[in-house]
Amino acid sequence: MAKPKPEEVLEVFHHWIAQCKSSGKGRVPVLGDKRRRKIEKAIELYGLDACKDAIRGVTYSSWHMGHNPQGKKYDDIELILRDEKHIEMFLELADEHDSDFDTLEAYANGKEPF
């Protein structure tokens, strides 16, 4: 796959901020070289939409959202897009959530999803 365009990298980065990074003090994360490289590599491997889905997927993990013994969120973009294992794990979470939603939606619309 071709090297991602800067706009694509920014799109993934801003999607991550919107999904994961809310600060009561208004702090906004910075897109440094390390984050940029992780995002570029992930887009090269999986494409733009899958990267955004992986970011969405982390939000469905209560552990990564801070419901763990440390009470700490593990939602940094460098973790989400660290490697194939992490990306695919978070994509799976997004797919499972989407599947659950589709089942509920079918049921709500009078279709027999089971």
ABEGO torsion letter per residue (X at the ends): XBBBBAAAAAAAAAAAAAAABBBAAGBBBBBBAAAAAAAAAAAAAAEAAAAAAAAAAAAABAAAAGBBAAGBBBABAAAAAABAAAAAAAAAAAAAAAAAAAAAAAAAAGBBAX
